[in-house]
Amino acid sequence: MRKITLACILISGPLFAQEGPPELLENFGGVSSGVAWTPETLNLLATADSARGQGLHEDLLCSSCHGAEGVARSSNWPNLAGQISGYTYKSLYDYHTWERTIGEGGPLMGYLVEELTEQDMADLAKYFSELPVPPPQDLVLTEEEIDIGERLHWLGDPKRLIQPCSACHGNQGEGVFPDYPVIAGQTYGYLEDQMLQYKSGERHSDVYSRMRLVAAELTDEEISAVSRYLSTLSPNSPEGE
């Protein structure tokens, strides 16, 4: 893979979740999340019990969709293994409060986690974060997909005010705590589906509309290409390979 060194990258969004400007919410689907990264929330994640999380994983039958080791059974569902604990916690919380209800799994997840406590969700998130990240997807990319994927991942598109994927998700898609998820090795079908939902505004669980604003500027062809490209990255590989 060609490595492009950025002279600078755009600064990522603020740490605390809030509603944002009314006109932005009106255009992009509403309040993003009820999670704020307060010291209490961060401490909850830091002291979470992964062994208890494993028990919840078994009791809730998470493996029926996400696999026994957090590797999804199909591209309909995300891989959870090795995911940033803050992102998994936030996702569970958004389902828990019914802020995130769209897609095939939205209502199902809402009912499954509706009765969970914040401690339960933190423990689950800690458990999944300690599992090994899945290997990259075994895909053969076209030259066009590689070109589009590399450009968007490393450079973005300044003319359209699109920051590079790597600015938030890391050079190898390894994610950044607390809530920028691991995207390396994620199933490309799931990545594509989520970006299309961000583009349409159906999914609005992104703080400050940071993914909606990016996806809204991408064509469907670019979304498909960059999804396939990102799924072939590995956070365990040397940078740029």
C-alpha positions in Angstrom: 0.0 0.0 0.0 1.3 3.5 -0.8 1.9 5.5 2.3 1.1 9.2 2.1 2.5 11.4 4.9 0.1 14.2 5.9 1.5 17.6 6.6 -1.3 18.1 9.0 -4.6 16.5 10.0 -7.8 18.1 11.0 -8.4 18.2 14.7 -11.0 15.7 15.8 -14.3 16.6 17.4 -14.7 17.7 21.0 -14.8 15.1 23.7 -18.2 15.8 25.2 -21.4 14.9 23.6 -24.0 17.6 23.2 -26.9 18.4 21.0 -25.3 20.8 18.6 -26.9 23.7 16.6 -30.6 23.3 16.0 -30.4 23.7 12.2 -27.8 20.9 12.1 -30.0 18.6 14.1 -33.0 19.4 11.9 -31.0 18.5 8.7 -29.2 15.5 10.0 -31.7 13.6 12.2 -31.7 14.8 15.8 -29.8 14.3 19.1 -26.7 12.2 18.7 -26.3 10.5 22.0 -27.0 10.7 25.7 -23.4 9.8 26.6 -21.0 12.4 27.8 -17.4 11.5 28.6 -17.5 12.7 32.2 -14.8 11.6 34.7 -17.5 9.2 36.2 -18.2 7.6 32.8 -14.5 7.2 32.1 -13.9 5.7 35.5 -16.8 3.3 34.9 -15.1 2.0 31.8 -11.6 1.9 33.4 -12.9 -0.2 36.3 -15.3 -2.5 34.4 -15.2 -6.2 34.9 -14.5 -8.1 31.7 -15.2 -11.5 33.4 -18.6 -10.4 34.3 -19.0 -9.0 30.7 -18.2 -12.4 29.4 -21.0 -13.9 31.4 -23.4 -11.3 30.1 -22.2 -12.0 26.6 -23.2 -15.7 27.1 -26.4 -14.9 28.9 -27.7 -12.5 26.3 -26.7 -14.8 23.4 -24.6 -12.1 21.8 -22.8 -14.9 19.9 -25.9 -15.6 17.8 -25.1 -12.5 15.7 -21.6 -11.4 16.8 -19.9 -14.8 17.1 -18.5 -16.6 20.1 -15.3 -14.6 20.0 -16.9 -11.3 18.8 -16.4 -12.0 15.1 -19.7 -11.5 13.3 -21.4 -14.4 11.6 -22.3 -12.3 8.5 -21.8 -8.8 7.2 -25.2 -7.8 8.6 -23.6 -7.5 12.0 -20.5 -5.7 13.2 -17.4 -7.4 14.6 -17.1 -6.5 18.3 -13.8 -8.2 19.1 -11.1 -5.7 19.9 -13.4 -2.8 19.6 -12.7 0.4 21.6 -14.5 0.0 24.9 -15.9 3.5 24.9 -17.4 3.0 21.4 -19.1 -0.3 22.4 -20.4 1.3 25.6 -21.8 4.3 23.7 -23.4 2.1 21.1 -25.1 -0.1 23.8 -26.2 3.0 25.7 -27.7 4.5 22.5 -29.6 1.3 21.9 -30.6 1.2 25.6 -32.2 4.7 25.4 -33.7 4.0 22.0 -31.7 6.8 20.4 -30.4 4.3 17.9 -33.3 2.3 16.4 -32.6 2.1 12.7 -31.4 -0.8 10.6 -32.0 -4.5 10.8 -30.6 -4.8 14.3 -31.9 -1.5 15.8 -35.1 -2.7 17.4 -33.6 -6.1 18.3 -30.7 -4.5 20.1 -33.0 -2.0 21.9 -35.1 -4.8 23.4 -32.0 -6.9 24.3 -30.2 -4.1 26.2 -33.2 -2.1 27.5 -32.9 -3.6 31.0 -29.1 -3.4 31.2 -27.5 -1.1 33.8 -24.6 1.2 32.9 -22.3 -1.2 34.8 -23.6 -4.1 32.6 -22.9 -2.2 29.4 -19.4 -1.1 30.7 -18.6 -4.7 31.6 -19.7 -6.0 28.1 -17.6 -3.3 26.4 -14.6 -4.2 28.5 -14.9 -7.9 27.6 -15.2 -7.3 23.9 -12.3 -4.8 23.9 -9.9 -7.5 25.3 -10.7 -10.0 22.5 -8.2 -10.1 19.5 -9.1 -7.9 16.6 -10.3 -10.0 13.6 -7.9 -10.4 10.7 -8.4 -8.2 7.7 -11.1 -9.2 5.2 -9.8 -11.3 2.3 -10.9 -9.2 -0.6 -9.4 -8.5 -4.0 -9.7 -4.7 -4.7 -9.7 -3.1 -8.0 -7.2 -0.4 -8.8 -10.0 2.2 -8.6 -11.1 0.9 -5.2 -7.5 1.1 -3.9 -7.1 4.7 -5.3 -10.3 5.9 -3.8 -9.7 4.1 -0.5 -6.2 5.3 0.0 -7.1 8.9 -1.0 -10.0 9.1 1.4 -8.2 7.3 4.3 -5.0 9.3 4.1 -6.0 12.6 2.6 -9.8 13.0 2.6 -10.9 15.7 0.2 -10.1 19.3 1.4 -12.2 20.7 -1.5 -15.3 19.1 0.0 -14.2 19.6 3.6 -13.8 15.9 4.1 -11.2 15.0 6.6 -9.3 11.7 6.2 -10.5 8.6 7.9 -7.1 8.2 9.6 -7.5 11.6 11.4 -10.1 10.0 13.7 -9.8 6.3 13.3 -6.0 6.0 13.3 -3.5 5.3 10.5 -4.3 1.6 10.5 -8.0 1.9 11.4 -7.2 0.9 15.0 -9.6 3.4 16.6 -9.0 6.0 19.3 -10.5 6.1 22.8 -13.1 7.0 23.9 -15.4 6.6 20.9 -13.7 6.5 17.5 -14.2 2.9 16.6 -11.9 0.3 15.2 -12.7 0.0 11.5 -9.8 -2.2 10.3 -11.0 -5.7 9.6 -14.6 -4.7 10.0 -17.0 -6.5 7.5 -17.2 -4.2 4.5 -20.9 -4.8 4.1 -21.5 -3.4 7.6 -19.2 -0.4 7.0 -21.0 0.4 3.8 -24.4 0.1 5.3 -23.6 2.3 8.2 -22.1 5.0 6.0 -25.1 5.0 3.8 -27.3 5.4 6.9 -25.1 8.3 8.0 -25.4 9.8 4.5 -29.2 9.7 4.6 -29.3 10.9 8.2 -31.1 7.7 9.3 -28.3 7.0 11.7 -27.7 10.0 13.9 -25.7 8.6 16.8 -22.5 10.4 15.8 -21.5 13.2 18.2 -21.6 16.6 16.4 -22.8 14.9 13.2 -19.1 14.2 12.4 -19.8 11.1 10.3 -23.0 12.5 8.8 -21.2 15.5 7.5 -18.5 13.4 5.9 -20.8 10.8 4.4 -23.2 13.4 3.0 -20.4 14.5 0.7 -19.4 11.0 -0.5 -20.9 9.3 -3.6 -22.3 5.8 -3.2 -19.4 4.5 -5.3 -16.9 6.2 -2.9 -18.7 4.7 0.1 -18.5 1.2 -1.4 -14.8 1.6 -2.3 -13.6 3.0 1.0 -15.6 0.4 2.9 -13.9 -2.4 1.0 -10.5 -0.7 1.4 -10.9 -0.2 5.2 -12.0 -3.8 5.8 -8.6 -4.9 4.4 -6.6 -2.9 6.9 -5.1 -4.5 10.0 -4.2 -2.5 13.2 -1.6 -5.2 13.9 0.3 -4.5 10.7 3.3 -2.1 10.4 2.1 1.3 9.4 1.7 1.7 5.7 1.9 -2.0 4.7 
